[in-house]
Amino acid sequence: MCDDHWDINDALVVCRQLGFPSASSAPCCAQYGQGSDPIWMRIVNCNGGEGSLFDCPHNGWGQIGCSHGEDASVVCNT
């Protein structure tokens, strides 16, 4: 997941999808380390109410133009 336009609404969806009640932040720039697999989604635009990231608008699968230095991060609340 690329951090282009990544925000708290996107993080809320990720945390809920992982079983957490909410999110407290949506850090950018591979806050917790860079991934190594393909980056499948870029410019994700969740409104915060979606049940899954797959329900959020984005600019297409497997988009180039994002490096692992731009991996999205989330901080979930327990």
Secondary structure, 3 states (H helix, E strand, C coil): CECCCCCHHHHHHHHHHCCCCEEEECCCCCCCCCCCCCCCECCCCCCCCCCCHHHCCCCCECCCCCCHHHECCCEEEC
